[in-house]
């Protein structure tokens, strides 16, 4: 019944609901125990997409307990400097020269081994750690890259929570001033989830960042629901083709067609295209032929803590291979009447 729209005056409204509940199965459970279990089920229901009713299961409690343990360990790791950053090379598709790098956060847990960012970043967001953690990563990245002029740029990911920070622009400006890193060499990577959480102030923040000279890249392009509409609403400098599409090269017949269409669209809008997750030679050749501008992946080397160590790619002899058909300059080779480039 809550989903049924109702009218007040001339406007229609709809109310959604999410429910978590439990049953009395253990006679030893108190009212507080039942409320706690119902709350755990409610949290899980919201996490799973809302608009549903979910019953408590014992596995949910184990998951919450593990999350809390990881949160405590993450706080300790951050406080005592047990996290690190590494730089993954991004190469020019025509020359094979390393022109940029993406900054990756690493956490090696003493008992769990390496904990992936997909696991600990959501925990950092939920625990209120993401702002100090993001600030630390940005400062480390800019300070290290400032000592490596061979890199034209360095890319740092921004989480939706970071982007929602009202002091985002001022904070980034302070870090750049502190480290002496030119804003023109900084690329901020965001996903479309940013706009789902911070739709109102997003255009103003993006404009202020780009006015500083900072480049904005739309990450994981093609994996969401509204990427095309965001390209129309906001100004970007780059887009990143998600690894899932690169993985399909040679596996699905429509994979190359989709990548080709994305590259053509981006170039028509004056945007640079990076393909991530490149791990095999045939993927390199296919992406070069399709006109991708830059490539990123383990094929060109593993991430390294010192950006100076990633500036040379030895796994590929580019000179002896067929020349890339990638345009030397997307803006020169992909002019479309009536479309004004947004790239800077």
C-alpha contacts under 8 A as a table, 3 or more apart, distances in Angstrom:
res1	aa1	res2	aa2	distance
1	X	4	X	5.51
2	X	5	X	7.91
2	X	14	X	7.26
2	X	15	X	5.49
2	X	16	X	5.83
2	X	17	X	6.78
3	X	14	X	5.97
3	X	15	X	5.77
3	X	16	X	5.68
3	X	17	X	7.99
4	X	14	X	6.30
4	X	15	X	7.64
5	X	12	X	6.29
5	X	13	X	5.35
5	X	14	X	4.41
5	X	15	X	7.37
6	X	12	X	5.56
6	X	13	X	5.32
6	X	14	X	6.33
7	X	10	X	6.71
7	X	11	X	5.56
7	X	12	X	4.36
7	X	13	X	6.01
8	X	11	X	5.53
8	X	12	X	6.45
8	X	13	X	7.52
16	X	51	X	6.13
17	X	50	X	7.40
17	X	51	X	5.36
17	X	52	X	7.13
18	X	42	X	7.02
18	X	45	X	6.73
18	X	46	X	6.72
18	X	50	X	5.45
18	X	51	X	4.82
18	X	52	X	5.08
18	X	53	X	5.88
19	X	41	X	7.87
19	X	42	X	5.63
19	X	45	X	7.04
19	X	51	X	7.90
19	X	52	X	6.25
19	X	53	X	4.40
19	X	54	X	6.26
20	X	38	X	5.17
20	X	39	X	6.33
20	X	40	X	7.36
20	X	41	X	4.51
20	X	42	X	3.73
20	X	43	X	7.46
20	X	44	X	7.93
20	X	45	X	6.61
20	X	53	X	5.76
20	X	54	X	5.01
20	X	55	X	5.91
20	X	56	X	7.06
21	X	37	X	7.41
21	X	38	X	4.38
21	X	39	X	7.51
21	X	41	X	6.22
21	X	42	X	7.08
21	X	53	X	7.62
21	X	54	X	6.45
21	X	55	X	5.03
21	X	56	X	6.06
22	X	34	X	6.63
22	X	37	X	6.37
22	X	38	X	5.29
22	X	41	X	7.69
22	X	55	X	5.51
22	X	56	X	5.08
23	X	34	X	7.68
23	X	56	X	7.91
24	X	27	X	7.03
24	X	29	X	7.27
24	X	34	X	7.35
26	X	29	X	5.57
29	X	32	X	7.88
29	X	33	X	5.54
29	X	34	X	6.62
30	X	33	X	5.02
30	X	34	X	6.39
31	X	34	X	5.13
31	X	35	X	6.19
32	X	35	X	5.08
32	X	36	X	6.09
33	X	36	X	5.12
33	X	37	X	6.26
34	X	37	X	5.18
34	X	38	X	6.11
35	X	38	X	5.09
35	X	39	X	6.04
36	X	39	X	5.05
36	X	40	X	6.26
37	X	40	X	5.03
37	X	41	X	6.29
37	X	56	X	6.14
37	X	61	X	7.65
38	X	41	X	5.07
38	X	42	X	6.13
38	X	55	X	7.61
38	X	56	X	6.27
39	X	42	X	4.93
39	X	43	X	6.17
40	X	43	X	5.14
40	X	44	X	6.29
40	X	56	X	7.08
40	X	60	X	6.94
40	X	61	X	7.02
40	X	64	X	7.75
41	X	44	X	5.06
41	X	45	X	6.12
41	X	54	X	5.99
41	X	55	X	5.99
41	X	56	X	4.85
41	X	57	X	7.63
41	X	60	X	7.19
42	X	45	X	5.00
42	X	46	X	6.24
42	X	53	X	7.93
42	X	54	X	6.91
43	X	46	X	5.22
43	X	47	X	6.13
44	X	47	X	4.96
44	X	48	X	6.11
44	X	54	X	7.74
44	X	60	X	7.56
45	X	48	X	5.09
45	X	49	X	6.66
45	X	50	X	5.69
45	X	51	X	7.95
45	X	52	X	6.46
45	X	53	X	6.76
45	X	54	X	5.82
46	X	49	X	5.47
46	X	50	X	4.32
46	X	51	X	7.73
47	X	50	X	6.88
49	X	52	X	7.83
56	X	60	X	6.96
57	X	60	X	5.53
57	X	61	X	7.30
58	X	61	X	5.35
58	X	62	X	6.66
59	X	62	X	5.10
59	X	63	X	6.19
60	X	63	X	5.01
60	X	64	X	6.25
61	X	64	X	5.05
61	X	65	X	6.13
62	X	65	X	5.04
62	X	66	X	6.14
63	X	66	X	5.14
63	X	67	X	6.08
64	X	67	X	5.00
64	X	68	X	6.20
65	X	68	X	5.20
65	X	69	X	6.28
66	X	69	X	5.04
66	X	70	X	6.12
67	X	70	X	5.08
67	X	71	X	6.05
67	X	123	X	7.31
68	X	71	X	4.92
68	X	72	X	6.23
69	X	72	X	5.19
69	X	73	X	6.22
70	X	73	X	4.98
70	X	74	X	5.92
70	X	120	X	7.77
70	X	123	X	7.82
71	X	74	X	5.02
71	X	75	X	6.22
71	X	123	X	6.25
71	X	124	X	7.24
71	X	127	X	7.00
72	X	75	X	5.22
72	X	76	X	6.37
73	X	76	X	5.10
73	X	77	X	6.05
74	X	77	X	4.94
74	X	78	X	6.07
74	X	120	X	7.59
74	X	124	X	7.70
75	X	78	X	5.26
75	X	79	X	6.05
75	X	129	X	7.69
76	X	79	X	5.07
76	X	80	X	6.03
77	X	80	X	5.39
77	X	81	X	5.94
77	X	82	X	4.62
77	X	83	X	6.15
77	X	107	X	7.98
78	X	81	X	5.30
78	X	82	X	6.05
78	X	83	X	6.06
78	X	133	X	7.49
79	X	82	X	7.78
81	X	84	X	7.71
82	X	107	X	7.01
82	X	108	X	7.72
83	X	105	X	7.13
83	X	106	X	5.84
83	X	107	X	5.03
83	X	108	X	7.41
84	X	105	X	5.88
84	X	106	X	5.15
84	X	107	X	6.65
84	X	305	X	7.76
85	X	103	X	6.49
85	X	104	X	5.49
85	X	105	X	4.60
85	X	106	X	5.82
85	X	137	X	6.97
85	X	140	X	7.50
85	X	141	X	7.53
85	X	305	X	6.12
86	X	103	X	5.71
86	X	104	X	5.16
86	X	105	X	6.51
86	X	106	X	7.24
86	X	303	X	5.54
86	X	304	X	4.92
86	X	305	X	4.20
86	X	306	X	7.11
86	X	307	X	7.76
87	X	101	X	5.70
87	X	102	X	5.60
87	X	103	X	4.78
87	X	104	X	6.20
87	X	303	X	4.96
87	X	304	X	5.26
87	X	305	X	6.05
87	X	306	X	7.08
87	X	307	X	5.79
87	X	310	X	7.52
88	X	101	X	5.09
88	X	102	X	5.20
88	X	103	X	6.54
88	X	104	X	7.33
88	X	296	X	7.59
88	X	297	X	7.63
88	X	301	X	7.56
88	X	302	X	6.40
88	X	303	X	4.14
88	X	304	X	6.66
88	X	310	X	7.23
89	X	98	X	6.14
89	X	99	X	7.76
89	X	100	X	6.19
89	X	101	X	4.51
89	X	102	X	6.80
89	X	296	X	6.34
89	X	297	X	7.51
89	X	300	X	6.88
89	X	301	X	7.03
89	X	302	X	7.84
89	X	303	X	6.94
89	X	310	X	5.85
89	X	311	X	7.22
90	X	98	X	5.63
90	X	99	X	6.12
90	X	100	X	4.95
90	X	101	X	5.04
90	X	102	X	7.27
90	X	294	X	6.45
90	X	295	X	5.57
90	X	296	X	4.63
90	X	297	X	7.58
91	X	95	X	7.96
91	X	96	X	5.39
91	X	97	X	5.28
91	X	98	X	4.17
91	X	99	X	5.51
91	X	100	X	6.77
91	X	294	X	5.40
91	X	295	X	5.30
91	X	296	X	6.51
91	X	300	X	7.87
92	X	95	X	5.66
92	X	96	X	5.07
92	X	97	X	5.41
92	X	98	X	6.32
92	X	99	X	6.27
92	X	293	X	6.24
92	X	294	X	4.59
92	X	295	X	6.57
93	X	96	X	5.66
93	X	288	X	5.82
93	X	292	X	6.59
93	X	293	X	5.38
93	X	294	X	4.92
93	X	295	X	6.12
93	X	324	X	6.99
93	X	326	X	7.09
94	X	288	X	7.16
94	X	293	X	7.53
94	X	323	X	6.96
94	X	324	X	5.21
94	X	325	X	7.74
94	X	326	X	6.48
94	X	328	X	7.78
95	X	318	X	6.71
96	X	313	X	7.41
96	X	316	X	7.79
96	X	318	X	6.20
97	X	311	X	7.63
97	X	312	X	7.27
97	X	313	X	7.29
98	X	101	X	7.85
98	X	151	X	7.04
98	X	310	X	7.45
98	X	311	X	5.32
98	X	312	X	6.60
98	X	313	X	7.15
99	X	150	X	7.41
99	X	151	X	5.17
99	X	152	X	5.24
99	X	153	X	6.82
99	X	311	X	7.78
100	X	151	X	5.24
100	X	152	X	5.64
100	X	153	X	4.80
100	X	154	X	5.40
100	X	155	X	7.38
101	X	151	X	7.49
101	X	153	X	6.90
101	X	154	X	5.01
101	X	155	X	6.02
101	X	307	X	7.98
102	X	154	X	5.93
102	X	155	X	4.57
102	X	156	X	6.17
103	X	141	X	6.68
103	X	154	X	7.15
103	X	155	X	6.08
103	X	156	X	5.49
103	X	157	X	7.57
104	X	156	X	7.95
104	X	303	X	7.94
105	X	117	X	6.89
105	X	137	X	7.38
106	X	114	X	7.58
106	X	115	X	7.59
106	X	116	X	7.30
106	X	117	X	7.30
107	X	114	X	5.87
107	X	115	X	5.64
107	X	116	X	7.22
108	X	112	X	7.73
108	X	113	X	5.34
108	X	114	X	4.23
108	X	115	X	6.10
109	X	112	X	5.19
109	X	113	X	4.77
109	X	114	X	5.79
109	X	115	X	6.58
110	X	113	X	6.02
112	X	115	X	7.09
115	X	119	X	6.65
115	X	120	X	6.91
116	X	119	X	5.38
116	X	120	X	6.56
117	X	120	X	5.14
117	X	121	X	5.28
118	X	121	X	5.95
118	X	122	X	7.01
119	X	122	X	6.40
119	X	123	X	7.04
120	X	123	X	4.98
120	X	124	X	6.08
121	X	124	X	4.92
121	X	125	X	6.22
121	X	130	X	7.27
122	X	125	X	5.00
122	X	126	X	6.19
123	X	126	X	5.09
123	X	127	X	6.00
124	X	127	X	5.11
124	X	128	X	6.06
124	X	129	X	4.71
124	X	130	X	5.00
125	X	128	X	5.36
125	X	129	X	6.00
125	X	130	X	4.97
125	X	161	X	6.80
126	X	129	X	7.65
127	X	130	X	7.77
128	X	131	X	7.09
129	X	132	X	5.84
129	X	133	X	5.99
130	X	133	X	4.96
130	X	134	X	5.65
130	X	161	X	7.30
130	X	162	X	6.99
131	X	134	X	5.11
131	X	135	X	6.07
131	X	161	X	7.64
131	X	162	X	5.92
132	X	135	X	5.04
132	X	136	X	6.15
133	X	136	X	5.11
133	X	137	X	6.26
134	X	137	X	5.11
134	X	138	X	6.16
134	X	158	X	7.47
134	X	162	X	7.26
135	X	138	X	5.22
135	X	139	X	6.16
136	X	139	X	5.21
136	X	140	X	6.10
137	X	140	X	5.17
137	X	141	X	5.99
138	X	141	X	5.13
138	X	142	X	6.09
138	X	156	X	6.80
138	X	175	X	7.47
139	X	142	X	5.32
139	X	143	X	6.01
139	X	175	X	5.95
139	X	176	X	7.97
139	X	179	X	7.13
140	X	143	X	5.28
140	X	144	X	6.13
141	X	144	X	5.34
141	X	145	X	5.98
141	X	154	X	7.62
141	X	156	X	7.71
142	X	145	X	5.15
142	X	146	X	5.88
142	X	154	X	7.80
142	X	175	X	7.86
142	X	176	X	7.13
142	X	179	X	6.29
142	X	181	X	5.75
142	X	186	X	7.97
143	X	146	X	5.27
143	X	147	X	6.99
143	X	179	X	5.17
143	X	180	X	7.59
143	X	181	X	6.93
144	X	147	X	5.54
144	X	148	X	6.98
144	X	306	X	7.52
144	X	307	X	7.03
145	X	148	X	4.98
145	X	149	X	7.21
145	X	151	X	7.32
145	X	154	X	6.92
145	X	181	X	7.56
145	X	307	X	6.63
146	X	149	X	6.58
146	X	179	X	7.34
146	X	180	X	6.94
146	X	181	X	5.30
148	X	151	X	6.08
148	X	307	X	6.70
148	X	308	X	6.05
149	X	152	X	6.92
150	X	308	X	7.95
150	X	311	X	7.01
151	X	154	X	7.16
151	X	311	X	7.27
152	X	185	X	6.05
153	X	184	X	7.67
153	X	185	X	4.16
153	X	186	X	5.58
153	X	187	X	6.74
154	X	185	X	6.32
154	X	186	X	5.38
154	X	187	X	5.95
155	X	186	X	6.15
155	X	187	X	4.43
155	X	188	X	5.69
155	X	189	X	6.57
156	X	186	X	7.68
156	X	187	X	6.28
156	X	188	X	5.14
156	X	189	X	5.95
157	X	188	X	5.81
157	X	189	X	4.59
157	X	190	X	6.17
158	X	162	X	6.01
158	X	163	X	6.43
158	X	188	X	6.58
158	X	189	X	5.99
158	X	190	X	5.53
159	X	162	X	5.21
159	X	163	X	6.32
159	X	190	X	6.88
159	X	191	X	7.93
159	X	194	X	7.39
160	X	163	X	5.00
160	X	164	X	6.23
160	X	190	X	7.71
160	X	191	X	7.86
160	X	193	X	6.49
160	X	194	X	4.57
160	X	197	X	6.94
160	X	198	X	7.81
161	X	164	X	5.16
161	X	165	X	6.69
161	X	194	X	7.99
162	X	165	X	5.35
162	X	168	X	7.08
163	X	166	X	7.96
163	X	168	X	6.53
163	X	194	X	6.78
163	X	198	X	7.64
164	X	168	X	7.61
164	X	194	X	7.88
164	X	197	X	7.56
164	X	198	X	5.93
165	X	168	X	5.28
166	X	169	X	7.83
167	X	170	X	5.43
167	X	171	X	5.94
168	X	171	X	5.20
168	X	172	X	6.21
169	X	172	X	5.28
169	X	173	X	6.19
169	X	205	X	6.95
169	X	208	X	7.20
169	X	209	X	6.52
170	X	173	X	5.09
170	X	174	X	6.23
171	X	174	X	5.09
171	X	175	X	6.35
172	X	175	X	5.12
172	X	176	X	6.25
173	X	176	X	5.18
173	X	177	X	6.21
174	X	177	X	5.11
174	X	178	X	6.01
175	X	178	X	5.01
175	X	179	X	6.09
176	X	179	X	5.34
176	X	180	X	5.61
176	X	181	X	5.17
176	X	182	X	6.75
176	X	183	X	6.75
177	X	180	X	5.18
177	X	181	X	7.04
181	X	185	X	7.44
182	X	185	X	5.62
182	X	186	X	7.18
183	X	186	X	5.27
183	X	212	X	6.43
183	X	213	X	5.43
183	X	214	X	5.08
184	X	212	X	7.74
184	X	213	X	4.77
184	X	214	X	5.21
184	X	215	X	7.01
185	X	214	X	7.04
185	X	215	X	7.85
186	X	214	X	5.47
186	X	215	X	6.31
187	X	214	X	6.01
187	X	215	X	4.61
187	X	216	X	5.68
187	X	217	X	6.74
188	X	214	X	7.36
188	X	215	X	6.29
188	X	216	X	5.08
188	X	217	X	6.07
189	X	216	X	6.11
189	X	217	X	4.71
189	X	218	X	5.95
189	X	219	X	5.79
190	X	194	X	6.81
190	X	216	X	7.54
190	X	217	X	6.33
190	X	218	X	5.38
190	X	219	X	5.56
191	X	194	X	5.92
191	X	218	X	5.70
191	X	219	X	5.01
191	X	220	X	6.47
191	X	221	X	7.85
192	X	195	X	5.55
192	X	196	X	6.94
192	X	218	X	7.28
192	X	219	X	7.79
192	X	224	X	7.11
192	X	226	X	7.67
192	X	227	X	6.77
192	X	230	X	7.66
193	X	196	X	5.03
193	X	197	X	6.55
194	X	197	X	5.49
194	X	198	X	5.95
194	X	199	X	7.59
194	X	202	X	7.95
195	X	198	X	5.09
195	X	199	X	4.66
195	X	202	X	6.64
196	X	199	X	5.96
198	X	201	X	6.09
198	X	202	X	5.87
199	X	202	X	5.41
199	X	203	X	7.83
200	X	203	X	7.43
201	X	204	X	5.55
201	X	205	X	6.31
202	X	205	X	5.23
202	X	206	X	6.09
203	X	206	X	5.23
203	X	207	X	6.10
203	X	234	X	6.50
204	X	207	X	5.16
204	X	208	X	6.22
205	X	208	X	5.19
205	X	209	X	6.17
206	X	209	X	5.17
206	X	210	X	6.13
206	X	216	X	7.68
206	X	234	X	7.87
206	X	235	X	7.54
207	X	210	X	5.19
207	X	211	X	6.02
207	X	235	X	7.79
208	X	211	X	5.02
208	X	212	X	6.50
209	X	212	X	5.28
209	X	213	X	6.87
209	X	214	X	5.66
209	X	215	X	7.77
210	X	213	X	5.02
210	X	214	X	4.94
210	X	215	X	6.10
210	X	216	X	7.21
211	X	214	X	7.26
215	X	236	X	7.40
215	X	237	X	5.79
215	X	238	X	7.66
215	X	344	X	7.97
216	X	236	X	5.25
216	X	237	X	5.42
216	X	238	X	6.46
217	X	236	X	5.97
217	X	237	X	5.88
217	X	238	X	4.44
217	X	239	X	5.18
217	X	240	X	7.06
218	X	221	X	6.39
218	X	236	X	6.94
218	X	238	X	6.36
218	X	239	X	4.66
218	X	240	X	6.20
219	X	239	X	6.03
219	X	240	X	4.94
219	X	241	X	7.32
219	X	242	X	7.36
220	X	223	X	6.02
220	X	224	X	7.95
220	X	239	X	7.97
220	X	240	X	5.78
220	X	241	X	5.91
220	X	242	X	4.45
220	X	243	X	7.76
221	X	224	X	7.22
221	X	227	X	6.49
221	X	239	X	6.46
221	X	240	X	5.63
221	X	241	X	5.19
221	X	242	X	5.74
222	X	225	X	7.69
222	X	227	X	6.30
222	X	241	X	7.03
222	X	242	X	6.90
223	X	242	X	7.08
224	X	227	X	6.23
226	X	229	X	5.39
226	X	230	X	6.38
227	X	230	X	5.14
227	X	231	X	6.46
228	X	231	X	5.23
228	X	232	X	6.80
229	X	232	X	5.20
229	X	233	X	6.34
230	X	233	X	4.97
230	X	234	X	5.81
231	X	234	X	5.70
231	X	235	X	6.89
231	X	236	X	7.28
232	X	235	X	7.73
235	X	342	X	5.97
235	X	343	X	7.94
236	X	239	X	7.58
236	X	271	X	7.18
236	X	342	X	6.76
236	X	343	X	6.89
237	X	270	X	7.72
237	X	271	X	5.27
237	X	272	X	6.44
237	X	342	X	6.83
237	X	343	X	4.87
237	X	344	X	6.95
238	X	271	X	5.05
238	X	272	X	4.58
238	X	273	X	5.80
238	X	274	X	7.46
239	X	266	X	7.52
239	X	271	X	6.95
239	X	272	X	6.46
239	X	273	X	5.26
239	X	274	X	6.39
240	X	273	X	5.93
240	X	274	X	4.77
240	X	275	X	5.69
240	X	276	X	6.82
241	X	245	X	7.04
241	X	246	X	7.65
241	X	259	X	7.67
241	X	273	X	7.24
241	X	274	X	6.17
241	X	275	X	4.79
241	X	276	X	6.32
242	X	245	X	5.84
242	X	246	X	6.98
242	X	275	X	6.78
242	X	276	X	6.10
242	X	277	X	7.59
243	X	246	X	5.00
243	X	247	X	6.09
243	X	275	X	7.20
243	X	276	X	5.27
243	X	277	X	4.69
243	X	278	X	7.49
244	X	247	X	5.17
244	X	248	X	6.66
245	X	248	X	5.25
245	X	249	X	7.06
245	X	255	X	6.32
245	X	259	X	7.16
246	X	249	X	5.53
246	X	255	X	7.75
246	X	275	X	7.18
246	X	276	X	7.30
246	X	277	X	6.62
246	X	278	X	6.70
246	X	283	X	7.11
247	X	251	X	7.62
247	X	277	X	7.54
247	X	278	X	7.93
248	X	251	X	4.86
248	X	252	X	5.55
248	X	255	X	5.50
248	X	256	X	7.97
249	X	252	X	6.46
249	X	253	X	7.89
249	X	255	X	5.63
249	X	256	X	6.13
249	X	283	X	6.44
249	X	286	X	7.89
250	X	253	X	7.22
250	X	255	X	7.80
251	X	255	X	7.65
252	X	255	X	5.37
252	X	256	X	8.00
253	X	256	X	6.77
253	X	257	X	7.61
254	X	257	X	5.09
254	X	258	X	6.26
255	X	258	X	5.37
255	X	259	X	6.39
256	X	259	X	5.09
256	X	260	X	5.93
257	X	260	X	5.09
257	X	261	X	6.16
258	X	261	X	5.15
258	X	262	X	6.23
259	X	262	X	5.10
259	X	263	X	6.17
259	X	290	X	7.91
260	X	263	X	5.21
260	X	264	X	6.17
260	X	290	X	5.87
261	X	264	X	5.16
261	X	265	X	6.08
262	X	265	X	5.13
262	X	266	X	6.11
263	X	266	X	5.15
263	X	267	X	6.11
263	X	273	X	6.47
263	X	290	X	7.58
263	X	291	X	7.04
263	X	292	X	6.49
264	X	267	X	5.24
264	X	268	X	6.11
265	X	268	X	5.16
265	X	269	X	6.44
266	X	269	X	5.13
266	X	270	X	6.27
266	X	271	X	4.97
266	X	272	X	6.81
266	X	273	X	6.85
267	X	270	X	4.81
267	X	271	X	5.28
267	X	272	X	6.70
267	X	273	X	7.79
267	X	330	X	5.41
267	X	331	X	6.92
267	X	334	X	5.69
268	X	271	X	7.49
268	X	330	X	7.90
268	X	331	X	7.77
268	X	334	X	5.25
268	X	335	X	6.27
268	X	336	X	6.18
268	X	339	X	7.77
269	X	339	X	6.89
269	X	340	X	7.40
269	X	341	X	5.76
269	X	342	X	7.09
270	X	330	X	6.19
270	X	331	X	5.28
270	X	334	X	7.43
270	X	341	X	4.93
270	X	342	X	6.32
270	X	343	X	5.72
271	X	330	X	7.24
271	X	331	X	7.98
271	X	341	X	7.90
271	X	342	X	7.51
271	X	343	X	6.06
272	X	293	X	6.23
272	X	294	X	7.97
272	X	330	X	6.97
273	X	292	X	5.77
273	X	293	X	5.33
273	X	294	X	6.42
274	X	292	X	6.52
274	X	293	X	6.05
274	X	294	X	4.68
274	X	295	X	5.48
274	X	296	X	7.14
275	X	278	X	7.06
275	X	287	X	7.83
275	X	292	X	7.09
275	X	294	X	6.60
275	X	295	X	5.06
275	X	296	X	6.11
276	X	295	X	6.20
276	X	296	X	4.67
276	X	297	X	5.72
277	X	296	X	6.12
277	X	297	X	4.51
277	X	298	X	7.10
278	X	283	X	6.41
278	X	284	X	6.80
278	X	295	X	6.86
278	X	296	X	5.83
278	X	297	X	4.31
278	X	298	X	6.49
278	X	299	X	6.05
279	X	283	X	7.24
279	X	297	X	5.69
279	X	298	X	5.31
279	X	299	X	4.36
279	X	300	X	7.86
280	X	283	X	5.39
280	X	284	X	6.59
280	X	299	X	6.06
281	X	284	X	5.03
281	X	285	X	6.37
281	X	299	X	7.55
282	X	285	X	5.13
282	X	286	X	6.08
283	X	286	X	5.13
283	X	287	X	6.06
284	X	287	X	5.33
284	X	288	X	6.11
284	X	295	X	7.74
285	X	288	X	5.15
285	X	289	X	6.11
285	X	324	X	7.99
286	X	289	X	5.15
286	X	290	X	6.22
287	X	290	X	5.07
287	X	291	X	6.37
287	X	292	X	5.48
288	X	291	X	5.22
288	X	292	X	5.58
288	X	293	X	7.68
288	X	324	X	5.18
288	X	325	X	6.29
288	X	326	X	5.91
289	X	292	X	7.62
289	X	324	X	5.78
289	X	325	X	5.12
289	X	326	X	6.49
290	X	325	X	6.99
290	X	326	X	6.76
291	X	324	X	7.40
291	X	325	X	5.67
291	X	326	X	3.56
291	X	327	X	6.30
292	X	295	X	7.44
292	X	326	X	5.95
293	X	326	X	6.36
293	X	327	X	7.70
296	X	299	X	7.92
296	X	300	X	7.20
297	X	300	X	6.06
297	X	301	X	7.25
297	X	302	X	7.84
298	X	301	X	4.94
298	X	302	X	5.32
299	X	302	X	7.98
299	X	315	X	7.34
300	X	313	X	5.94
300	X	314	X	7.75
300	X	315	X	6.36
300	X	316	X	7.57
301	X	310	X	7.37
301	X	313	X	7.01
301	X	315	X	7.64
303	X	310	X	7.48
304	X	307	X	6.58
304	X	309	X	6.70
304	X	310	X	6.79
306	X	309	X	5.59
306	X	310	X	7.55
307	X	310	X	5.58
307	X	311	X	7.07
308	X	311	X	5.78
309	X	312	X	7.21
310	X	313	X	7.11
313	X	316	X	6.72
314	X	317	X	7.10
317	X	320	X	5.98
317	X	321	X	6.98
318	X	321	X	5.35
318	X	322	X	8.00
319	X	322	X	7.91
327	X	330	X	5.83
327	X	333	X	6.22
328	X	333	X	7.79
329	X	332	X	5.37
329	X	333	X	6.30
330	X	333	X	5.35
330	X	334	X	5.66
331	X	334	X	5.55
331	X	335	X	6.16
331	X	341	X	7.52
332	X	335	X	6.30
335	X	339	X	7.89
336	X	339	X	5.79
